[in-house]
């Protein structure tokens, strides 16, 4: 496959279009990338695309951006990565810029204020639902440490007003310690 200006333009336009017209997050864009790069353009085979998506998913950051970087690199090295990531991040950047420009004009509008307030209530309801589901799973597992950590994290955040970053770091450290201790114990049992 020849890496000419048409190739790079197709790579940019593909990632730009997928990013611009995909709503619902990175997990929605991945199958569309697979359709575009595997089935339509035939640049990558199905199994390799699944591997690239797995790598993109395991790396920190948004999966759509990670996968674009990896697909771009696979297709055309560092230049391909740069073109693919620019194509992926431009649409959200443009949309957010436009929204922020008009937000200044609409923030005092009572209808927009009511919509934003309603969205806050919807987001709060979703978060509460997720917390209840997660807490129910933890309690059903009947493991003491996760239950104690959940209660202590709640008390630290709500009653003691401790910064959430500190709580997350402590919980992460305890989780890493228990995981390492558990894997060490399993190796000792073998």
C-alpha angles and dihedrals in degrees: 000000000000116000100217131142090276090056093050092045090052090050092050095043092047095053092040093051094044091050095044097051102035119095125184105055138276097315089063095051095051097071089045090052088050091051092048101043099033106033106024105032096023091213095133132027122239098254094048091049090054089051092049091049091049090053091047091050094050095050119086115260137042112338094222092056093042093050092047091052092050095045091047091049091048091051102042113356122241094341089053090050092051093048093047095047093047089050090050100046099040098075096053090042092053093044094049091047091053092045092049091050092052093039089072089056096045105035093092093046108110093218093052091045090052091049092051091047090050090049090052090054091049093049091048090052092051091049092049090049092051092048091051092048092048093046091050091053091048092049092046090054088059093213110151101210097055091047092050091046091050092051093044092048090051092049092046093050102039107028103026096034093223116171111267092228090061091048091050092048092050093046090047091051092049091047092049091048094050091046093050091045090049094049090046090052091049091053090050091052092053 
